């Protein structure tokens, strides 16, 4: 069994996880860090944009965490296949 394809797919998935992490950090750094609680028109628009940004960050976190777990399990499966192949290969 050729493990090269599995390693390439795993590396691509790791790059996707890193990209999601960097996008999450970018969203956090470009948001408004202050909480606006006043009742004027400007703060209403800021509060709605902060709410939308919070929902976007939460959804990215869920995707990132799920994909990270999947990548770890996939890497463990690849390692298991490599160990199994090495154990059963003749002449080792």
N, C-alpha and C positions, 0 to 999 in steps of 0.2 A: 504494500500500500504506500502510495506517495504522500508524504506529509507536507510537501512544499506548498501545495494549494491551500491546505488548512492553515499553515503558518502565515501565508499572504493574507488570507481572509481575516485571520485574527489580528494581524498588524493593521489592516484597514479599519477594523472595528475599534481598535485602540486609538487610532488617529481620529475617528469620529467622536469618541469619548473625550479626548483632549480638546477637540474643537468645540464641543458642547460646554466643557469647563471654561474655556477661554471666552466664549460668547456669554456665559453666565456672569463671569467677572466683568466683562465689558458693560453689560446691562447694569450691574450694580454700581459701577464707577460713573456711569453717565446719568444716573437718576438723581433726583432731589433728595438729599439726606435728611431734610427737616420735615417734621410732621406739621401739617397746616390744619388748624382746627377752627379757624374763624369762619364767619358766615358771609363774607363778602364774595363778589363774583370771581375775583382772581383766585382765591383759595378754593373755590368750588371746582374750577377747572384743574387746579393742581392736585386736589384730592382724587378726582376721577382718573387723572393720568397716573397717579401713584398706585391706585387700586389696579388699574390695567397692567402696570409694570409688575406689581406683586404677583398677579395671576400668571403673567408670562414667565416670571422667574420660577414660580412654583411648578408650572408645567414642564419647564426645561429641567428642573431638578428631578422630577419624577422620571422623565425619559432618560436622563443621564444616569441616575442610580440603577434603573432597570437594565440599561445597556451595559453598565459596568459589571453588574452581577452576571449577565449573560456572557460577557467577554471572559470573566474569571472562570466560569464553568466550562466554557469552550476551550480555554487554555489548559485547564486540568484534564479535559477529555483528550486533547492532543497529546499531552504528556503521558497519559495512560496508554494511548495507542502506541506511542513511541517506545514506552517501556515494554509493552506486550510484544511488539515486533522485535525488539532487541532480545527479549527473553526466549522467543521461539525461533529465532533465526539460526539456521544450522552453521556450525563452525565457530560459534562464539564461545 
